Amino acid sequence: MNAYILRLVALAFASFFLLHLVCSVVALACAPKALQLARRMPAASASRLLFLLRIAPALVPLLFILGLEIPSYLRLEPTVNQESIGWWGIGAALAGALCLLIPLTRSVQAMIASIRLNRHWQRRGRQIEASPANVPAYLVDDPRPVLALSGIIRPCILVSSGVVKALPPEQLQAAFRHEAAHLGTHDNLKKLALLLVPRYSGFAELERAWARYSEWAADDRAARHDEDSALTLAGALVSIARMAQGPVMPALSASFAPSGGEFQARLERLLEPAATEQRSQMPAAVTAIGIFAAGFMLLVFRTEVFYAIHQTLELFVD
């Protein structure tokens, strides 16, 4: 790799670090207001809003680098230029590389753990019918409460014999519908996206809130706006909550078993039909993203923007 490309790579990493830092500060400043807004929205819309806010600090710099910085560098930077990156630019580039490498390592580990778990259950168990989920389900002889949608590329439902014995057929089908809802909204893929973005302690509350609303949204879809279905799903929650503690599932899985204080909140929503009512509503975040994307595409085709970006990149070099 010649110096021209190495300089581009270093500039990209440095830009990512600085832009991600600025965008993270903005996102954290917006988080309290977003959490307040989410409480007044349907669970599905709230989960989308919080997910977009959480990944925006990484997504915006990537769009900037791929759509503006790299094209401006390739168009305007002379290939015979002997300029070198300054020390502070090198420091920012190393920080940016770490910001991307650490989450990437964490994500690969999570994917390996998920693949190993699925293969283990498929070897030990047998496939059963799970028509509401429209996805393979594998039953393993295990008394512990396990019922989860696992994996991304080839997702499957993992269910233990303990759960099958504890839940009546209608409750089991309701639980399968809950896992099917996670599949329909690609929640495991979203969990992978959250693993891929740099993680700071300040975003922990935002991620917990997203996980909560995604579970509520899956409950709403499984309840199918029907009071009897909601009561059946609530019964499944209670039945599993009465069982012994289940095993810790990999990060790329959506477990039906309630965790910690989430059980009470989920149960109360299911027992109150109005709480699970879904309204047709286009979240403001989706509109904002559309406007941003349109503006971004307009910028890409403006030559003067490339010159401005290229001049900014000169700050990194000696």
C-alpha positions in Angstrom: 0.0 0.0 0.0 1.6 3.3 -1.1 1.8 6.5 0.9 -1.1 8.1 -0.9 -3.5 5.4 0.2 -2.0 5.2 3.7 -2.6 8.9 4.1 -6.2 8.5 3.1 -6.7 5.7 5.5 -5.2 7.7 8.4 -7.3 10.8 7.5 -10.4 8.6 7.4 -9.7 7.1 10.9 -8.9 10.5 12.3 -12.1 12.1 10.9 -14.2 9.2 12.2 -12.8 9.7 15.8 -13.4 13.5 15.8 -16.8 13.4 14.2 -17.9 10.5 16.3 -16.9 12.4 19.4 -18.9 15.4 18.4 -21.9 13.4 17.3 -21.9 11.4 20.6 -22.0 14.6 22.6 -25.0 15.8 20.5 -26.7 12.4 20.8 -26.2 12.3 24.6 -27.6 15.8 24.9 -30.7 14.8 22.9 -31.1 11.5 24.8 -33.2 12.8 27.8 -35.7 14.5 25.4 -35.8 11.4 23.2 -36.6 9.2 26.2 -39.4 11.5 27.2 -40.8 11.5 23.7 -40.6 7.7 23.6 -42.9 7.4 26.6 -45.7 9.0 24.6 -45.2 6.9 21.4 -46.2 3.4 20.5 -43.6 0.9 21.6 -42.6 0.0 18.0 -42.1 3.7 17.1 -40.2 4.4 20.3 -37.8 1.5 19.7 -37.1 2.8 16.2 -36.4 6.3 17.5 -34.0 5.2 20.2 -32.2 2.8 17.9 -31.6 5.6 15.3 -30.4 7.9 18.0 -28.0 5.3 19.4 -26.4 4.5 16.0 -26.4 8.0 14.6 -23.0 9.0 16.2 -21.3 6.2 14.2 -23.5 6.3 11.1 -23.1 10.1 10.4 -19.3 10.0 10.4 -19.3 6.9 8.2 -21.7 8.6 5.7 -19.5 11.7 5.7 -16.3 9.7 5.1 -17.7 7.5 2.4 -19.8 10.1 0.6 -17.7 13.2 0.9 -14.2 12.8 2.4 -12.9 9.9 0.3 -14.3 11.3 -3.0 -12.9 14.7 -2.3 -9.5 13.2 -1.5 -9.4 11.0 -4.6 -10.5 13.9 -6.8 -8.3 16.7 -5.4 -5.3 15.3 -3.6 -2.3 15.0 -5.9 -0.8 11.5 -6.0 2.7 12.9 -5.9 2.1 15.0 -2.8 4.8 14.4 -0.2 2.8 15.8 2.7 2.7 13.7 5.9 0.2 13.4 8.7 1.0 15.5 11.8 1.4 13.9 15.2 -1.9 15.0 16.5 -3.5 13.6 13.3 -1.7 10.3 13.9 -3.1 10.2 17.4 -6.6 10.9 16.2 -6.2 8.2 13.5 -5.1 5.6 16.1 -8.0 6.5 18.4 -10.4 6.2 15.4 -8.9 2.8 14.5 -9.4 1.6 18.1 -13.0 3.0 18.1 -13.7 0.7 15.2 -11.5 -2.3 16.0 -12.8 -2.9 19.5 -16.5 -3.1 18.5 -15.6 -5.2 15.5 -13.8 -7.7 17.7 -16.8 -7.7 20.1 -19.2 -8.3 17.3 -17.2 -11.2 15.8 -17.1 -12.9 19.2 -20.9 -12.5 19.6 -21.5 -14.0 16.1 -19.2 -16.9 16.8 -21.0 -17.6 20.2 -24.4 -17.4 18.4 -23.4 -19.8 15.7 -21.9 -22.3 18.1 -25.1 -22.2 20.3 -27.4 -22.8 17.3 -25.2 -25.7 16.0 -25.1 -27.2 19.5 -28.9 -27.1 19.9 -29.5 -28.5 16.4 -27.2 -31.4 17.1 -28.7 -32.2 20.6 -32.3 -31.5 19.8 -35.0 -32.2 17.2 -36.9 -29.8 15.0 -40.5 -29.1 16.0 -43.4 -27.3 14.4 -43.5 -23.5 15.2 -45.8 -22.2 12.5 -46.5 -18.8 13.9 -42.8 -18.0 13.7 -42.3 -19.3 10.2 -38.7 -20.2 11.3 -37.1 -23.5 12.4 -37.5 -24.4 16.1 -35.4 -26.9 17.9 -36.4 -28.7 21.1 -33.7 -29.8 23.6 -34.2 -31.9 26.7 -33.4 -29.3 29.3 -35.4 -28.5 32.4 -34.3 -24.9 32.5 -36.5 -22.1 30.9 -35.1 -21.5 27.4 -37.2 -19.9 24.7 -35.3 -17.5 22.4 -34.8 -16.4 18.8 -31.1 -17.0 18.1 -28.9 -16.0 15.2 -29.1 -13.5 12.3 -28.2 -15.2 9.0 -30.1 -18.5 9.7 -32.2 -17.6 12.8 -34.0 -20.3 14.7 -36.0 -20.6 17.8 -34.5 -22.5 20.7 -36.9 -24.0 23.2 -36.2 -26.4 26.1 -38.4 -29.3 27.2 -38.9 -27.5 30.5 -40.7 -24.7 28.8 -42.8 -27.1 26.6 -43.9 -28.9 29.7 -44.7 -25.8 31.7 -46.7 -23.9 29.1 -50.1 -25.0 27.7 -50.2 -25.2 23.9 -51.9 -21.8 23.5 -49.3 -20.1 25.7 -46.5 -21.7 23.8 -47.9 -20.5 20.5 -48.2 -17.0 21.9 -44.6 -17.1 23.0 -43.6 -18.3 19.5 -45.5 -15.3 18.1 -43.5 -13.0 20.3 -40.3 -14.5 18.9 -41.7 -14.2 15.4 -42.2 -10.5 16.0 -38.5 -10.1 16.9 -37.7 -11.8 13.6 -40.0 -9.5 11.7 -38.3 -6.3 13.1 -34.8 -7.8 12.7 -34.0 -7.1 16.4 -31.1 -9.5 16.5 -29.5 -7.6 13.5 -30.1 -4.4 15.4 -28.3 -5.9 18.4 -25.4 -6.6 16.1 -25.4 -3.0 14.9 -25.3 -1.8 18.5 -22.3 -4.1 19.2 -20.6 -2.6 16.1 -20.8 1.0 17.3 -18.3 2.4 19.8 -19.7 2.0 23.3 -19.6 4.7 26.0 -21.1 4.4 29.5 -23.4 7.4 28.8 -25.3 5.4 26.2 -26.2 2.5 28.6 -29.5 4.0 29.5 -30.4 4.5 25.8 -29.6 0.9 25.0 -31.6 -0.4 28.0 -34.6 1.7 26.9 -34.3 0.4 23.3 -34.3 -3.2 24.6 -37.3 -2.5 26.8 -39.4 -0.9 24.0 -38.4 -3.7 21.5 -39.7 -6.3 23.9 -42.9 -4.3 24.4 -43.3 -4.0 20.6 -42.9 -7.8 20.2 -45.5 -8.3 22.9 -47.9 -5.9 21.1 -47.5 -7.8 17.8 -47.9 -11.2 19.6 -51.0 -9.9 21.3 -52.5 -9.0 17.9 -54.7 -6.2 19.4 -56.8 -8.9 21.1 -57.5 -9.0 24.8 -57.6 -12.8 25.0 -54.3 -13.1 23.1 -52.7 -10.5 25.5 -53.9 -12.5 28.5 -52.6 -15.7 27.0 -49.2 -14.1 26.5 -49.2 -12.7 30.0 -49.9 -16.2 31.2 -46.9 -17.5 29.3 -44.7 -14.8 31.0 -46.0 -15.8 34.4 -45.4 -19.5 33.8 -41.8 -19.0 32.7 -41.1 -16.5 35.5 -42.1 -19.2 38.0 -39.5 -21.5 36.7 -35.9 -21.6 37.9 -33.3 -19.2 36.5 -32.4 -19.9 32.9 -29.0 -19.9 31.3 -27.4 -16.7 30.0 -28.1 -16.4 26.3 -25.6 -14.9 23.8 -25.9 -11.3 22.9 -27.4 -12.0 19.4 -30.5 -13.6 20.7 -34.0 -12.4 21.8 -35.1 -14.3 24.9 -38.7 -14.5 25.8 -37.9 -14.9 29.5 -38.3 -11.6 31.4 -35.3 -10.2 33.0 -35.0 -8.2 36.3 -37.6 -5.5 36.8 -38.9 -5.8 33.2 -41.3 -8.6 34.1 -43.7 -6.4 36.1 -43.8 -3.7 33.4 -44.5 -6.2 30.6 -47.1 -8.0 32.6 -49.0 -4.7 33.4 -49.0 -3.7 29.7 -50.4 -7.0 28.7 -53.1 -6.9 31.3 -54.2 -3.5 30.2 -55.5 -3.7 26.6 -55.1 0.0 25.8 -51.3 -0.3 26.5 -50.8 -2.7 23.7 -52.9 -0.8 21.1 -50.7 0.2 18.2 -51.4 3.4 16.4 -50.4 4.1 12.8 -47.8 6.8 13.3 -44.8 7.8 11.2 -42.1 8.7 13.8 -40.5 12.1 13.4 -37.1 10.4 13.4 -37.9 8.6 10.1 -38.8 12.0 8.5 -35.7 13.6 9.8 -33.5 10.8 8.5 -35.2 11.1 5.0 -34.5 14.9 5.0 -30.9 14.3 6.1 -30.4 11.7 3.3 -31.8 13.9 0.6 -29.6 16.8 1.8 -26.6 14.6 1.9 -27.1 13.4 -1.7 -27.4 17.0 -2.9 -24.1 17.8 -1.2 -22.3 14.9 -2.8 -22.9 16.4 -6.3 -21.7 19.9 -5.4 -18.0 20.4 -6.4 -17.4 23.3 -4.0 -18.3 20.9 -1.1 -15.4 18.7 -2.2 -13.0 21.7 -2.1 -14.2 22.6 1.3 -13.7 19.1 2.7 -10.3 18.9 1.1 -9.2 22.1 2.7 -10.4 20.8 6.1 -8.3 17.7 5.6 -5.2 19.8 5.2 -5.5 20.6 9.0 -4.3 17.0 9.7 -1.1 17.3 7.6 2.2 19.1 8.2 
